[in-house]
Amino acid sequence: MAAEWAQTGVTVNSISPGYVETDMLGGAGNPYREDWTHRTPMKRFGETPELQGLTVLLASSLS
C-alpha cells in the first residue's frame, strides 16, 4: 500500500503490535489467552499506553 500511494504523496504507516489487552479481547475468560501469551515473545500482552506515542508520531507530519 505504501508503494502504491507514495507516487501521490501519501504516506502509509501501520502498527502491528500483536495481542493488546483491551475489552474486546474478552479478559480472563478468553479460552485462547494462555496459548496466545505463550506464543508472544515477551510472554505478556501489550497495553494500550505502550502504543500511544508511536500512534501519535505516525499520525503526525513527522512521519
Contacts in CASP RR format, 6 or more apart in sequence:
PFRMAT RR
TARGET T0000
AUTHOR 0000-0000-0000
METHOD contacts of the structure
MODEL  1
MAAEWAQTGVTVNSISPGYVETDMLGGAGNPYREDWTHRTPMKRFGETPE
LQGLTVLLASSLS
1 12 0 8 1.000
2 11 0 8 1.000
2 12 0 8 1.000
2 13 0 8 1.000
5 11 0 8 1.000
5 12 0 8 1.000
6 12 0 8 1.000
11 63 0 8 1.000
13 58 0 8 1.000
13 63 0 8 1.000
15 51 0 8 1.000
15 54 0 8 1.000
15 55 0 8 1.000
15 58 0 8 1.000
17 46 0 8 1.000
17 50 0 8 1.000
17 51 0 8 1.000
18 40 0 8 1.000
18 46 0 8 1.000
19 25 0 8 1.000
19 36 0 8 1.000
19 37 0 8 1.000
19 40 0 8 1.000
19 45 0 8 1.000
19 46 0 8 1.000
20 45 0 8 1.000
20 46 0 8 1.000
20 47 0 8 1.000
20 48 0 8 1.000
20 51 0 8 1.000
21 27 0 8 1.000
21 45 0 8 1.000
21 46 0 8 1.000
21 47 0 8 1.000
21 48 0 8 1.000
22 48 0 8 1.000
25 33 0 8 1.000
25 45 0 8 1.000
27 33 0 8 1.000
36 45 0 8 1.000
37 43 0 8 1.000
37 44 0 8 1.000
37 45 0 8 1.000
57 63 0 8 1.000
END
